Amino acid sequence: MAEKQLFQCSVCGLHYENKEIAKKCEAYCKEHNGCSLDITKLSVERNKQSSKSDSNELSH
């Protein structure tokens, strides 16, 4: 099974499945010296957290 190609923001280090979103993250991080919640919610790391919390809620 082939791995998905991920794109990383060079400023904060978050990963995205979409190159354009990674570029938007990088631009936002540089301009504002911090992350945008609207952009970071699309990150691979955030989606992994959501999946874990969703499965935890289902098991209770």
C-alpha positions in Angstrom: 0.0 0.0 0.0 1.5 3.3 -1.1 1.8 6.1 1.5 0.1 9.4 0.9 2.4 12.3 0.1 2.4 14.9 2.9 3.4 18.5 2.7 4.9 20.2 5.8 4.7 23.8 6.9 8.3 24.8 7.3 7.4 27.2 10.2 5.2 25.1 12.6 6.0 21.7 11.2 2.4 20.5 10.8 1.6 18.2 7.8 -1.1 18.5 5.2 -2.3 16.2 2.4 -2.7 19.3 0.2 0.3 21.3 -0.9 -1.7 24.6 -1.2 -3.0 24.3 2.3 0.6 23.7 3.6 1.6 26.9 1.7 -1.2 28.8 3.3 -0.2 27.6 6.7 3.4 28.6 6.1 2.4 32.1 4.9 0.0 32.6 7.9 2.6 31.4 10.4 5.3 33.8 8.9 2.9 36.8 8.8 1.3 36.3 12.2 4.1 34.5 14.1 1.5 31.8 15.0 -0.9 29.3 13.6 -4.4 29.8 12.2 -7.0 27.5 13.9 -8.9 27.4 10.6 -5.9 26.1 8.8 -4.5 23.8 11.5 -7.8 22.0 11.8 -7.0 20.6 8.3 -3.7 19.2 9.4 -2.9 15.4 9.5 -2.0 15.7 13.1 -5.3 17.4 14.1 -7.3 14.8 12.1 -5.5 12.0 13.9 -6.5 13.5 17.2 -10.1 13.9 16.2 -10.2 10.3 15.1 -8.9 9.1 18.5 -11.3 11.3 20.5 -14.2 10.2 18.3 -13.4 6.5 18.9 -13.0 7.2 22.6 -16.5 8.8 22.8 -18.0 5.9 21.0 -16.5 3.4 23.4 -18.1 5.0 26.5 
